[in-house]
Amino acid sequence: GRGAPEPQMMMNRRSALPIAFILASLAMRCLSMKVAVTGTTGRLGREAVQLLSSKGVQTQCLLRHPIDTSVVPSIAMDATPSQVASYLSSLPGVTMMEGDATNAASCKALVDGCDAVLALHGPVKPPPLQSLFGLLPESAPTHSRSVNYLAVQNIIDAANESSTCKRIVRVTGKGEQPTAFFTVLINCLGNMAKAWNYEGEQLLRSSDVDYTIVRPGVMGRGDIPTGKVLGLMDNGGDMKVSAVTHSQIAGLCIDCLDYPNTARSTLTAMNIEQGQGEDSYAPLLAKVKADSRAFPTNLLEEHKKSARVGSVVLVSFMAVFLSVAVSVVKTIGSFVLSNLR
């Protein structure tokens, strides 16, 4: 029989339609949309909200806490979530709604009247030892299972009940290789974040909602090359991990809403060698095809098994490190005392 189709690589390809016509059509479509956003005050969420507002798109945002009118609005790198929320709430076309993605009623209220959801939320980074020793129960609202899995189900259910919301864009990450070093590390120190992110993806693939899953590179660095560096692969294709900016991925998520062909697709987004990619996602998105391969369905136990092994290794390393450190301290202490006599 025929094997699974290879992921389609879209680099250095031109759109079949005139750029001016495409831009005009997309601009008109954007203006008629209303978009819901989760993860509002995160680094990715704030970029998306600002971009949506600048495009004239009505935006409804979910906040876990009410707006604090006593803080100074700010979007600076060191601004608190309260300051960011206050700043974003003042932007044209932006409305805030108090709630939590892990709460079904909140999600239902959020998507009411919206055409699409940008699911940009993620779990708060836990104390490493809490995750390493499994001290936080999976049922806790802050656990990765609640945030990366149950919240996604809540959004899917809300979209299904809505008469208007038919599109979900979800940002996750690479997670199909449970034994990969960084996957194990993140699972060990992040309450199985990679594992539950992938399970959340599977919820979308098994749903009737038109989804777009975006798997970006490492977000956060500021020294990212610009120009023709954008690379994209559909069908959940594998690409070399690279640094990407929050603004790049926020823009990609929003652009996906303008391309019907990106529905029910899994996109890997990385930056590639200068001159080998594109300076806009438009020509790449125009070539995207819906998922056509069979994604693994039994990875959760593999993730957990690999994390258990990784935890033993990390704890053993920590024990050896502490033992050596104590030995060094004792040696230095003995040396100092002998020289004081």
C-alpha positions as CSV (number, residue, x, y, z in Angstrom):
1,G,0.0,0.0,0.0
2,R,0.9,3.6,-0.2
3,G,2.8,5.1,2.7
4,A,1.7,8.2,4.6
5,P,2.2,11.4,2.6
6,E,5.4,13.3,3.3
7,P,5.0,16.7,5.0
8,Q,4.9,19.5,2.4
9,M,7.8,22.0,2.7
10,M,6.8,25.5,1.8
11,M,9.8,27.7,1.2
12,N,10.6,30.2,-1.5
13,R,7.2,29.6,-3.3
14,R,5.2,32.4,-4.8
15,S,1.4,32.8,-4.4
16,A,-0.6,32.2,-7.5
17,L,-2.6,35.4,-7.0
18,P,-1.4,39.0,-7.2
19,I,-0.2,40.2,-3.8
20,A,-2.3,43.3,-3.9
21,F,-5.5,41.3,-4.4
22,I,-4.6,38.9,-1.6
23,L,-3.9,41.7,0.9
24,A,-7.1,43.5,0.0
25,S,-9.2,40.4,0.4
26,L,-7.6,39.5,3.7
27,A,-8.0,43.0,5.1
28,M,-11.7,42.9,4.4
29,R,-12.1,39.5,6.0
30,C,-10.2,40.5,9.1
31,L,-12.4,43.6,9.7
32,S,-15.5,41.4,9.8
33,M,-14.2,39.0,12.4
34,K,-14.4,38.9,16.2
35,V,-11.7,36.8,17.8
36,A,-11.4,35.4,21.3
37,V,-8.0,35.1,23.0
38,T,-6.8,33.0,26.0
39,G,-3.4,33.5,27.5
40,T,-4.0,37.3,27.2
41,T,-1.2,38.7,29.3
42,G,1.4,36.1,28.4
43,R,4.3,37.2,26.1
44,L,2.5,35.6,23.1
45,G,-1.0,36.6,24.0
46,R,-0.2,40.3,24.5
47,E,1.5,40.4,21.0
48,A,-1.6,38.8,19.5
49,V,-4.0,41.2,21.1
50,Q,-2.0,44.3,20.1
51,L,-1.8,43.0,16.5
52,L,-5.5,42.2,16.3
53,S,-6.4,45.6,17.6
54,S,-4.0,47.3,15.1
55,K,-5.9,45.4,12.3
56,G,-9.2,46.7,13.5
57,V,-10.4,43.2,14.7
58,Q,-12.8,43.0,17.5
59,T,-11.1,41.1,20.3
60,Q,-12.5,39.4,23.4
61,C,-9.9,38.4,25.9
62,L,-10.0,36.1,28.9
63,L,-8.4,37.3,32.2
64,R,-8.0,35.3,35.4
65,H,-8.2,38.4,37.5
66,P,-10.2,41.6,37.3
67,I,-8.6,44.8,35.9
68,D,-6.6,46.6,38.6
69,T,-7.3,50.3,38.1
70,S,-4.6,51.2,40.7
71,V,-1.7,50.1,38.5
72,V,0.1,52.0,35.8
73,P,-0.8,50.5,32.4
74,S,2.4,49.1,30.7
75,I,3.5,46.7,28.0
76,A,7.1,46.8,29.0
77,M,9.1,43.6,29.3
78,D,9.2,43.9,33.1
79,A,5.5,44.8,33.4
80,T,3.3,42.8,35.7
81,P,0.3,40.9,34.3
82,S,-1.9,43.4,36.0
83,Q,-0.2,46.3,34.2
84,V,-0.3,44.4,30.9
85,A,-4.0,43.7,31.3
86,S,-4.7,47.3,32.0
87,Y,-2.8,48.4,29.0
88,L,-4.4,45.9,26.6
89,S,-7.9,46.8,27.9
90,S,-7.4,50.4,26.7
91,L,-6.7,49.3,23.1
92,P,-9.4,49.9,20.4
93,G,-11.8,47.0,19.9
94,V,-10.5,45.1,22.9
95,T,-12.8,43.8,25.7
96,M,-11.8,41.9,28.7
97,M,-13.7,39.1,30.4
98,E,-12.9,37.6,33.8
99,G,-12.6,33.8,33.8
100,D,-10.3,30.9,33.4
101,A,-9.8,28.5,30.5
102,T,-10.0,25.6,32.9
103,N,-13.6,26.6,33.6
104,A,-16.1,25.4,31.1
105,A,-18.6,28.3,31.8
106,S,-15.8,30.8,31.2
107,C,-14.9,29.4,27.8
108,K,-18.6,29.3,26.8
109,A,-19.0,33.0,27.7
110,L,-15.7,33.9,26.0
111,V,-16.5,32.5,22.6
112,D,-20.0,33.8,22.5
113,G,-20.4,35.9,19.4
114,C,-16.8,35.2,18.2
115,D,-15.7,33.7,14.9
116,A,-12.5,32.1,16.1
117,V,-10.4,31.5,19.2
118,L,-6.6,31.9,19.6
119,A,-5.8,29.5,22.4
120,L,-2.5,30.9,23.5
121,H,-2.6,29.9,27.2
122,G,-0.1,27.8,29.0
123,P,0.7,26.6,32.5
124,V,2.6,28.8,34.9
125,K,6.1,27.5,35.4
126,P,6.0,25.4,38.6
127,P,8.7,25.0,41.3
128,P,11.1,22.4,39.8
129,L,11.0,20.1,42.9
130,Q,7.2,20.2,42.9
131,S,7.1,18.8,39.4
132,L,10.1,16.5,39.8
133,F,8.5,14.7,42.8
134,G,4.9,14.9,41.4
135,L,3.7,16.9,44.4
136,L,0.9,18.7,42.4
137,P,-2.1,16.5,41.7
138,E,-3.2,16.3,38.1
139,S,-6.6,17.6,39.1
140,A,-5.1,20.9,40.3
141,P,-6.2,23.9,38.1
142,T,-2.6,24.9,37.6
143,H,-1.4,21.4,36.5
144,S,-0.5,21.0,32.9
145,R,-3.3,18.5,32.5
146,S,-5.8,21.1,33.4
147,V,-4.3,23.9,31.3
148,N,-3.0,22.0,28.2
149,Y,-5.7,19.4,28.0
150,L,-8.9,20.1,29.9
151,A,-8.9,23.7,28.9
152,V,-8.6,22.7,25.3
153,Q,-11.6,20.4,25.7
154,N,-13.5,23.3,27.3
155,I,-12.8,25.5,24.3
156,I,-13.8,22.8,21.8
157,D,-17.1,22.3,23.7
158,A,-17.7,26.0,23.8
159,A,-17.1,26.3,20.0
160,N,-19.4,23.3,19.3
161,E,-22.2,25.0,21.3
162,S,-21.6,28.4,19.7
163,S,-23.5,29.4,16.6
164,T,-20.6,31.5,15.3
165,C,-17.2,30.1,16.5
166,K,-15.9,27.6,14.0
167,R,-12.2,28.0,14.2
168,I,-9.5,27.3,16.9
169,V,-5.9,28.1,16.6
170,R,-3.8,26.4,19.3
171,V,-0.1,27.0,20.0
172,T,1.7,23.9,21.4
173,G,5.2,22.6,20.6
174,K,7.1,19.6,19.4
175,G,6.0,16.6,21.4
176,E,5.9,13.5,19.3
177,Q,9.2,12.1,20.6
178,P,8.7,11.3,24.3
179,T,12.3,10.2,24.8
180,A,13.9,13.4,23.3
181,F,16.1,15.1,25.9
182,F,14.3,18.5,26.1
183,T,10.9,16.8,26.0
184,V,11.9,14.7,29.0
185,L,13.4,17.7,30.8
186,I,10.3,19.8,30.3
187,N,8.0,17.0,31.3
188,C,10.1,16.4,34.5
189,L,10.2,20.1,35.5
190,G,6.9,21.3,34.0
191,N,4.3,18.9,35.3
192,M,4.3,16.9,32.1
193,A,3.7,20.0,30.0
194,K,4.8,18.3,26.7
195,A,2.7,15.2,27.2
196,W,-0.5,17.1,28.0
197,N,0.1,19.6,25.1
198,Y,0.2,16.7,22.7
199,E,-2.9,15.1,24.3
200,G,-4.6,18.5,23.8
201,E,-3.6,18.4,20.1
202,Q,-5.3,15.0,19.8
203,L,-8.5,16.4,21.2
204,L,-8.6,19.0,18.4
205,R,-7.8,16.3,15.8
206,S,-10.7,14.2,17.0
207,S,-13.1,17.1,17.1
208,D,-15.4,18.5,14.5
209,V,-14.0,22.0,14.8
210,D,-11.7,23.4,12.2
211,Y,-8.4,23.7,14.1
212,T,-4.9,24.9,13.3
213,I,-2.2,23.7,15.6
214,V,1.0,25.7,15.6
215,R,4.2,24.2,16.8
216,P,6.8,27.0,17.1
217,G,10.5,27.0,17.9
218,V,11.9,28.4,21.1
219,M,10.3,31.7,21.8
220,G,11.9,34.4,24.0
221,R,15.2,35.4,22.5
222,G,15.5,38.9,21.0
223,D,18.5,38.4,18.7
224,I,16.5,36.7,15.9
225,P,17.6,37.3,12.3
226,T,15.1,39.1,10.1
227,G,14.4,38.9,6.4
228,K,13.8,35.7,4.4
229,V,14.1,33.4,7.4
230,L,10.5,32.2,7.9
231,G,10.0,28.5,7.4
232,L,6.8,26.4,7.7
233,M,6.0,22.7,7.4
234,D,2.5,21.3,7.4
235,N,1.3,17.8,8.4
236,G,3.2,18.2,11.7
237,G,6.5,17.8,9.8
238,D,9.8,17.9,11.7
239,M,12.1,20.8,11.4
240,K,15.3,21.7,13.1
241,V,14.5,23.6,16.3
242,S,15.3,27.3,16.1
243,A,14.6,30.5,18.0
244,V,11.6,32.5,16.9
245,T,10.0,35.6,18.3
246,H,6.6,36.0,20.0
247,S,5.6,38.5,17.4
248,Q,6.3,36.1,14.6
249,I,4.2,33.4,16.1
250,A,1.4,35.8,17.1
251,G,1.3,37.1,13.5
252,L,1.2,33.5,12.1
253,C,-1.7,32.5,14.4
254,I,-3.7,35.5,13.2
255,D,-2.7,35.0,9.5
256,C,-4.0,31.4,9.7
257,L,-7.5,32.8,10.2
258,D,-7.4,34.3,6.7
259,Y,-6.5,31.0,5.0
260,P,-9.3,28.4,4.9
261,N,-6.8,25.8,3.6
262,T,-5.0,25.9,7.0
263,A,-8.1,24.4,8.7
264,R,-7.4,21.0,10.3
265,S,-3.7,21.4,9.9
266,T,-0.7,21.1,12.1
267,L,2.1,23.6,11.3
268,T,5.7,23.5,12.5
269,A,7.1,27.1,12.4
270,M,10.9,27.7,12.6
271,N,13.3,30.2,11.4
272,I,15.8,28.9,8.8
273,E,19.0,30.0,7.1
274,Q,18.9,33.6,5.9
275,G,17.7,33.7,2.3
276,Q,16.3,30.2,2.3
277,G,12.9,31.1,3.7
278,E,10.3,33.9,3.3
279,D,9.9,37.3,4.8
280,S,6.1,36.8,5.2
281,Y,4.0,33.8,6.0
282,A,1.6,34.6,3.2
283,P,3.2,32.5,0.4
284,L,3.9,29.7,2.9
285,L,0.3,29.6,4.2
286,A,-1.1,29.6,0.7
287,K,0.5,26.1,0.2
288,V,-0.6,24.5,3.4
289,K,-2.6,21.3,3.2
290,A,-4.8,19.7,5.9
291,D,-3.3,16.9,8.1
292,S,-3.2,13.7,6.2
293,R,-1.0,11.4,8.2
294,A,-1.9,9.3,11.2
295,F,-0.6,11.0,14.4
296,P,0.4,8.7,17.2
297,T,-2.4,8.0,19.6
298,N,-0.6,6.2,22.5
299,L,2.1,8.7,23.6
300,L,0.9,9.6,27.0
301,E,2.2,6.5,28.7
302,E,5.4,6.8,26.8
303,H,5.8,10.4,28.0
304,K,5.2,9.4,31.6
305,K,7.6,6.4,31.4
306,S,10.3,8.6,30.0
307,A,9.7,11.3,32.6
308,R,9.9,8.7,35.4
309,V,13.3,7.6,34.1
310,G,14.4,11.2,33.6
311,S,13.3,12.0,37.2
312,V,15.4,9.2,38.6
313,V,18.4,10.4,36.6
314,L,17.9,14.0,37.7
315,V,17.5,13.1,41.4
316,S,20.6,10.9,41.2
317,F,22.5,13.7,39.6
318,M,21.4,16.1,42.3
319,A,22.3,13.7,45.0
320,V,25.8,13.2,43.6
321,F,26.2,17.0,43.1
322,L,25.1,17.7,46.7
323,S,27.5,15.0,48.0
324,V,30.4,16.5,46.1
325,A,29.5,20.0,47.2
326,V,29.3,18.9,50.9
327,S,32.7,17.2,50.5
328,V,34.2,20.3,49.0
329,V,32.8,22.5,51.7
330,K,34.2,20.1,54.4
331,T,37.6,20.1,52.8
332,I,37.7,23.9,52.6
333,G,36.5,24.2,56.1
334,S,39.2,21.8,57.4
335,F,41.9,23.6,55.5
336,V,40.8,27.0,56.9
337,L,40.7,25.7,60.5
338,S,44.1,24.1,60.2
339,N,45.6,27.4,59.1
340,L,44.0,29.2,62.0
341,R,45.7,27.1,64.6
